[in-house]
Amino acid sequence: MRILLIEDDTVLGAAVRDQIAADGQSVDWVMRLDAAGDAAKSTSYDLILLDLMLPDGRGIGFLKSLRARGDVTPVIILTALDQVSDRIEGLNAGADDYLVKPFDLAELSARIGSVARRYSGNPNPIVTHGPLEIDLAARSVHRDGKPVQLTAREWALFEAFLARPGQLLSKAQLEEKLYAFDAEVESNTIEVHVSRLRKKLGTAVIETERGMGYRLGRP
């Protein structure tokens, strides 16, 4: 997944960023709402982590404007505001979950996974696909009962296909899932990772539509 983190606390932001990266996800971290707005308009995110109190305004306004223009990207609020009224306001504005600071980073990872699975149509973390058994929460894959080791980028790419079964994904869409803004993108990166996934998971796991993109193969 590619996640947008909107948090002005440098210590917490760095900790959350590192946790997301350790989970094998891509993260773009901004500290202001104006930067968040630019990022959300230019990039297709799978999930947004939103602080409510930011230097240039309140996160609730950002969330409301996001929903007003029809953006359904999942949003988890991260805030020190712990009153019931604050939670109700956040959820009514369109948030999918609400986590009060300070929080455990492992719980944040679990909340991110839970929200992402609901949106992808797989609320159950265990998914089967032909000879593959995939644990979305543990980010693990077994092929014919044997564990398969995937790198963080291989997992991020495979997860993108699992979240949209049958949907054709362009090379550009897949590149967004792998990299943050400042990462190097080689012209053959997607081809290399697709080739590696096929070797590890089976040649039919990813189908190619020449000149258009890739999709998850039929089980």
TORKOL-4160 file (C-alpha; in steps of 0.2 Angstrom, whole numbers, padded with zeros to 4 digits, m for minus):
219
<pt num="1" X="0000" Y="0000" Z="0000"/>
<pt num="2" X="0005" Y="0018" Z="m0002"/>
<pt num="3" X="0000" Y="0028" Z="0013"/>
<pt num="4" X="0000" Y="0047" Z="0016"/>
<pt num="5" X="0005" Y="0052" Z="0034"/>
<pt num="6" X="m0001" Y="0070" Z="0039"/>
<pt num="7" X="0008" Y="0073" Z="0056"/>
<pt num="8" X="0017" Y="0088" Z="0062"/>
<pt num="9" X="0026" Y="0080" Z="0078"/>
<pt num="10" X="0043" Y="0075" Z="0071"/>
<pt num="11" X="0046" Y="0062" Z="0084"/>
<pt num="12" X="0029" Y="0053" Z="0082"/>
<pt num="13" X="0029" Y="0056" Z="0063"/>
<pt num="14" X="0046" Y="0047" Z="0062"/>
<pt num="15" X="0041" Y="0033" Z="0072"/>
<pt num="16" X="0025" Y="0030" Z="0062"/>
<pt num="17" X="0035" Y="0032" Z="0046"/>
<pt num="18" X="0047" Y="0019" Z="0051"/>
<pt num="19" X="0034" Y="0007" Z="0057"/>
<pt num="20" X="0025" Y="0008" Z="0041"/>
<pt num="21" X="0041" Y="0005" Z="0031"/>
<pt num="22" X="0045" Y="m0010" Z="0042"/>
<pt num="23" X="0028" Y="m0017" Z="0038"/>
<pt num="24" X="0033" Y="m0016" Z="0020"/>
<pt num="25" X="0022" Y="m0001" Z="0015"/>
<pt num="26" X="0026" Y="0015" Z="0006"/>
<pt num="27" X="0024" Y="0031" Z="0015"/>
<pt num="28" X="0024" Y="0049" Z="0011"/>
<pt num="29" X="0025" Y="0060" Z="0026"/>
<pt num="30" X="0019" Y="0079" Z="0026"/>
<pt num="31" X="0017" Y="0091" Z="0041"/>
<pt num="32" X="0005" Y="0103" Z="0034"/>
<pt num="33" X="m0013" Y="0103" Z="0027"/>
<pt num="34" X="m0008" Y="0113" Z="0011"/>
<pt num="35" X="0006" Y="0100" Z="0007"/>
<pt num="36" X="m0007" Y="0086" Z="0011"/>
<pt num="37" X="m0019" Y="0093" Z="m0001"/>
<pt num="38" X="m0006" Y="0094" Z="m0015"/>
<pt num="39" X="m0001" Y="0076" Z="m0012"/>
<pt num="40" X="m0019" Y="0069" Z="m0011"/>
<pt num="41" X="m0023" Y="0078" Z="m0028"/>
<pt num="42" X="m0007" Y="0072" Z="m0037"/>
<pt num="43" X="m0006" Y="0054" Z="m0030"/>
<pt num="44" X="m0018" Y="0039" Z="m0028"/>
<pt num="45" X="m0016" Y="0034" Z="m0010"/>
<pt num="46" X="m0023" Y="0018" Z="m0002"/>
<pt num="47" X="m0025" Y="0025" Z="0015"/>
<pt num="48" X="m0022" Y="0042" Z="0024"/>
<pt num="49" X="m0016" Y="0044" Z="0042"/>
<pt num="50" X="m0023" Y="0061" Z="0048"/>
<pt num="51" X="m0018" Y="0071" Z="0063"/>
<pt num="52" X="m0032" Y="0084" Z="0068"/>
<pt num="53" X="m0021" Y="0098" Z="0075"/>
<pt num="54" X="m0009" Y="0105" Z="0062"/>
<pt num="55" X="0000" Y="0121" Z="0060"/>
<pt num="56" X="m0011" Y="0128" Z="0046"/>
<pt num="57" X="m0028" Y="0121" Z="0052"/>
<pt num="58" X="m0038" Y="0107" Z="0058"/>
<pt num="59" X="m0038" Y="0090" Z="0050"/>
<pt num="60" X="m0057" Y="0089" Z="0051"/>
<pt num="61" X="m0059" Y="0102" Z="0038"/>
<pt num="62" X="m0046" Y="0093" Z="0027"/>
<pt num="63" X="m0056" Y="0077" Z="0029"/>
<pt num="64" X="m0073" Y="0085" Z="0025"/>
<pt num="65" X="m0066" Y="0093" Z="0009"/>
<pt num="66" X="m0059" Y="0076" Z="0004"/>
<pt num="67" X="m0076" Y="0068" Z="0006"/>
<pt num="68" X="m0085" Y="0083" Z="m0002"/>
<pt num="69" X="m0076" Y="0080" Z="m0019"/>
<pt num="70" X="m0080" Y="0062" Z="m0019"/>
<pt num="71" X="m0063" Y="0055" Z="m0013"/>
<pt num="72" X="m0066" Y="0039" Z="m0004"/>
<pt num="73" X="m0048" Y="0035" Z="0002"/>
<pt num="74" X="m0049" Y="0027" Z="0019"/>
<pt num="75" X="m0044" Y="0039" Z="0033"/>
<pt num="76" X="m0038" Y="0034" Z="0051"/>
<pt num="77" X="m0037" Y="0049" Z="0063"/>
<pt num="78" X="m0022" Y="0050" Z="0074"/>
<pt num="79" X="m0025" Y="0063" Z="0088"/>
<pt num="80" X="m0023" Y="0068" Z="0106"/>
<pt num="81" X="m0041" Y="0073" Z="0107"/>
<pt num="82" X="m0049" Y="0060" Z="0117"/>
<pt num="83" X="m0066" Y="0066" Z="0120"/>
<pt num="84" X="m0081" Y="0056" Z="0114"/>
<pt num="85" X="m0087" Y="0072" Z="0105"/>
<pt num="86" X="m0071" Y="0073" Z="0096"/>
<pt num="87" X="m0072" Y="0055" Z="0090"/>
<pt num="88" X="m0090" Y="0057" Z="0085"/>
<pt num="89" X="m0085" Y="0073" Z="0075"/>
<pt num="90" X="m0071" Y="0063" Z="0066"/>
<pt num="91" X="m0082" Y="0048" Z="0062"/>
<pt num="92" X="m0096" Y="0059" Z="0056"/>
<pt num="93" X="m0084" Y="0069" Z="0045"/>
<pt num="94" X="m0080" Y="0052" Z="0036"/>
<pt num="95" X="m0066" Y="0044" Z="0045"/>
<pt num="96" X="m0064" Y="0025" Z="0045"/>
<pt num="97" X="m0056" Y="0023" Z="0062"/>
<pt num="98" X="m0049" Y="0034" Z="0076"/>
<pt num="99" X="m0034" Y="0031" Z="0086"/>
<pt num="100" X="m0030" Y="0042" Z="0102"/>
<pt num="101" X="m0012" Y="0047" Z="0106"/>
<pt num="102" X="m0001" Y="0039" Z="0113"/>
<pt num="103" X="m0004" Y="0023" Z="0104"/>
<pt num="104" X="0005" Y="0007" Z="0102"/>
<pt num="105" X="0013" Y="0006" Z="0085"/>
<pt num="106" X="0009" Y="m0013" Z="0083"/>
<pt num="107" X="m0010" Y="m0008" Z="0086"/>
<pt num="108" X="m0008" Y="0005" Z="0072"/>
<pt num="109" X="m0002" Y="m0008" Z="0060"/>
<pt num="110" X="m0016" Y="m0019" Z="0065"/>
<pt num="111" X="m0029" Y="m0004" Z="0062"/>
<pt num="112" X="m0021" Y="0000" Z="0045"/>
<pt num="113" X="m0022" Y="m0018" Z="0040"/>
<pt num="114" X="m0040" Y="m0020" Z="0046"/>
<pt num="115" X="m0046" Y="m0004" Z="0036"/>
<pt num="116" X="m0037" Y="m0009" Z="0021"/>
<pt num="117" X="m0045" Y="m0026" Z="0020"/>
<pt num="118" X="m0062" Y="m0019" Z="0022"/>
<pt num="119" X="m0060" Y="m0008" Z="0007"/>
<pt num="120" X="m0052" Y="m0022" Z="m0003"/>
<pt num="121" X="m0067" Y="m0033" Z="0000"/>
<pt num="122" X="m0056" Y="m0046" Z="0010"/>
<pt num="123" X="m0061" Y="m0043" Z="0029"/>
<pt num="124" X="m0054" Y="m0060" Z="0033"/>
<pt num="125" X="m0035" Y="m0059" Z="0033"/>
<pt num="126" X="m0033" Y="m0076" Z="0026"/>
<pt num="127" X="m0035" Y="m0077" Z="0007"/>
<pt num="128" X="m0033" Y="m0092" Z="m0004"/>
<pt num="129" X="m0029" Y="m0090" Z="m0023"/>
<pt num="130" X="m0026" Y="m0107" Z="m0032"/>
<pt num="131" X="m0012" Y="m0116" Z="m0023"/>
<pt num="132" X="m0008" Y="m0100" Z="m0013"/>
<pt num="133" X="m0013" Y="m0096" Z="0005"/>
<pt num="134" X="m0010" Y="m0078" Z="0009"/>
<pt num="135" X="m0011" Y="m0071" Z="0027"/>
<pt num="136" X="m0014" Y="m0052" Z="0024"/>
<pt num="137" X="m0011" Y="m0047" Z="0042"/>
<pt num="138" X="0005" Y="m0057" Z="0044"/>
<pt num="139" X="0010" Y="m0053" Z="0026"/>
<pt num="140" X="0015" Y="m0071" Z="0023"/>
<pt num="141" X="0012" Y="m0083" Z="0008"/>
<pt num="142" X="0012" Y="m0102" Z="0007"/>
<pt num="143" X="0012" Y="m0111" Z="m0009"/>
<pt num="144" X="0006" Y="m0129" Z="m0008"/>
<pt num="145" X="0008" Y="m0128" Z="0010"/>
<pt num="146" X="0026" Y="m0122" Z="0009"/>
<pt num="147" X="0031" Y="m0104" Z="0015"/>
<pt num="148" X="0037" Y="m0092" Z="0001"/>
<pt num="149" X="0048" Y="m0078" Z="0006"/>
<pt num="150" X="0044" Y="m0061" Z="m0003"/>
<pt num="151" X="0054" Y="m0045" Z="m0001"/>
<pt num="152" X="0045" Y="m0029" Z="0005"/>
<pt num="153" X="0043" Y="m0023" Z="m0013"/>
<pt num="154" X="0037" Y="m0040" Z="m0020"/>
<pt num="155" X="0024" Y="m0040" Z="m0006"/>
<pt num="156" X="0018" Y="m0022" Z="m0010"/>
<pt num="157" X="0016" Y="m0027" Z="m0028"/>
<pt num="158" X="0007" Y="m0043" Z="m0025"/>
<pt num="159" X="m0004" Y="m0035" Z="m0012"/>
<pt num="160" X="m0009" Y="m0022" Z="m0025"/>
<pt num="161" X="m0015" Y="m0036" Z="m0036"/>
<pt num="162" X="m0024" Y="m0045" Z="m0022"/>
<pt num="163" X="m0033" Y="m0029" Z="m0017"/>
<pt num="164" X="m0041" Y="m0027" Z="m0035"/>
<pt num="165" X="m0044" Y="m0045" Z="m0041"/>
<pt num="166" X="m0047" Y="m0045" Z="m0060"/>
<pt num="167" X="m0043" Y="m0027" Z="m0062"/>
<pt num="168" X="m0030" Y="m0021" Z="m0075"/>
<pt num="169" X="m0017" Y="m0011" Z="m0066"/>
<pt num="170" X="m0005" Y="0000" Z="m0077"/>
<pt num="171" X="0013" Y="0001" Z="m0075"/>
<pt num="172" X="0012" Y="0018" Z="m0068"/>
<pt num="173" X="m0001" Y="0013" Z="m0055"/>
<pt num="174" X="0010" Y="m0001" Z="m0049"/>
<pt num="175" X="0025" Y="0010" Z="m0048"/>
<pt num="176" X="0015" Y="0021" Z="m0036"/>
<pt num="177" X="0013" Y="0007" Z="m0024"/>
<pt num="178" X="0031" Y="0004" Z="m0023"/>
<pt num="179" X="0039" Y="0020" Z="m0021"/>
<pt num="180" X="0038" Y="0036" Z="m0011"/>
<pt num="181" X="0041" Y="0053" Z="m0020"/>
<pt num="182" X="0060" Y="0054" Z="m0018"/>
<pt num="183" X="0064" Y="0036" Z="m0023"/>
<pt num="184" X="0073" Y="0031" Z="m0039"/>
<pt num="185" X="0062" Y="0022" Z="m0052"/>
<pt num="186" X="0070" Y="0012" Z="m0065"/>
<pt num="187" X="0061" Y="0009" Z="m0081"/>
<pt num="188" X="0061" Y="m0010" Z="m0079"/>
<pt num="189" X="0057" Y="m0011" Z="m0061"/>
<pt num="190" X="0039" Y="m0018" Z="m0063"/>
<pt num="191" X="0044" Y="m0031" Z="m0076"/>
<pt num="192" X="0058" Y="m0037" Z="m0064"/>
<pt num="193" X="0047" Y="m0038" Z="m0049"/>
<pt num="194" X="0033" Y="m0047" Z="m0059"/>
<pt num="195" X="0046" Y="m0059" Z="m0066"/>
<pt num="196" X="0051" Y="m0063" Z="m0048"/>
<pt num="197" X="0034" Y="m0065" Z="m0042"/>
<pt num="198" X="0030" Y="m0078" Z="m0056"/>
<pt num="199" X="0045" Y="m0088" Z="m0051"/>
<pt num="200" X="0040" Y="m0088" Z="m0033"/>
<pt num="201" X="0022" Y="m0090" Z="m0034"/>
<pt num="202" X="0018" Y="m0098" Z="m0051"/>
<pt num="203" X="0019" Y="m0092" Z="m0069"/>
<pt num="204" X="0000" Y="m0089" Z="m0070"/>
<pt num="205" X="m0001" Y="m0078" Z="m0054"/>
<pt num="206" X="0000" Y="m0062" Z="m0064"/>
<pt num="207" X="m0006" Y="m0060" Z="m0082"/>
<pt num="208" X="0001" Y="m0047" Z="m0094"/>
<pt num="209" X="m0010" Y="m0036" Z="m0106"/>
<pt num="210" X="0004" Y="m0031" Z="m0118"/>
<pt num="211" X="0005" Y="m0012" Z="m0119"/>
<pt num="212" X="m0008" Y="m0010" Z="m0105"/>
<pt num="213" X="m0003" Y="m0017" Z="m0089"/>
<pt num="214" X="m0005" Y="m0032" Z="m0077"/>
<pt num="215" X="m0019" Y="m0041" Z="m0068"/>
<pt num="216" X="m0020" Y="m0055" Z="m0055"/>
<pt num="217" X="m0022" Y="m0072" Z="m0064"/>
<pt num="218" X="m0036" Y="m0083" Z="m0062"/>
<pt num="219" X="m0034" Y="m0096" Z="m0047"/>
